[in-house]
Amino acid sequence: MDPLPEHVLVGFNRTILASNQTEPVDKFSGTQLLLRFRPLFVPLYSLVVVVAGVGNSFLLACILADKKLHNATNFFIGNLAAGDLLMCLSCVPLTASYAFDLHGWAFGQPLCHLIPLLQGATVFASVLSLTAIAIDRYVVVAYPIRRRISGWRCSIVALGVWAASLALAAPPSLHTRYLDLRPSGMEVVVCEEFWLGAERQRLLYSCFFLLASYMIPLLSVSISYCAISIHLQRHMVPGEPCHSRQRWTRQRRKTFSLLVASVLAFALCWLPLQILNLLLDLDSDFRILDKHYVNVLQVSCHLLAMSSTCYNPFIYASLHRKVRAHLFSHCASRNPAACLTPASELPVKESTAEIPSPDN
């Protein structure tokens, strides 16, 4: 007999005996408190889905519609936007529904395993895409006359990013269990991670996830930024006049500021949730965190983490006039080339298209 349903039922019975309640909503401590905030959280989750969906769709449309934007940096930016779009359209609505549904998981067993896998994979895909952008930025600045990576090689890198992301996100999905407790008299369907007998592995994976989510992108951006700064101070573009070199340097620094902003937004949004999950792994007896507030804290941190899918389109738009103009004026219907090419801010003879700089 599988010991897991019995383990969950024992937890239910202990809660029922302690609280003398029989309704499903009362069988988890903190659920009533969470439901009081449902009128606040549901609109916020809906706002995240709409903003992230529209913003990332716009960013992908910009890159796909204009062939001048088909280069390595924009390819990785598009990969980042695709991951954010996948997360906001699949993970956010289902996980939010599960949090506020009185009867638990309502989407069946296959999605119970798929959604945690997708959510973890999109996080790692964002991390690896930001790392790829940082490496590409350094190559562009350090070797300006070197031929850029080709489209098919970018595709191979993107496939590698998603394959690695799925592999790294697999452990929680493998330990996620779908438990229908209705035959036992409990009108609840549970879809949760259970690491029975493997609590140490769960803790190690939590530490790994926390470090990988921050150390990889932050280190890559820091190293790349330092290398670019040193290179720009020591080298000049051959044959380029002083004013052109200054503009060249300014544009590349502007480009790199976008990468720094993207990494900081990602890191700050995901940090509270990762710290909370680590604390819950370390504090299984709820001595640090009051169990009554855990559900509200989890949903709050999860909402902040999901909001990371919204920011990149606005980061690029805020620092580039043409992208911003296209986003708010819908001018693509009248003149797509002018709106979709941020580098059109520069004279034609000097511009090559990238989001958000004219780098080659």
Summary of the structure (lengths in Angstrom):
residues: 360
radius of gyration: 23.7
end to end distance: 62.7
largest distance: 82.3
contacts: 1110
relative contact order: 0.13
helix: 76%
strand: 3%
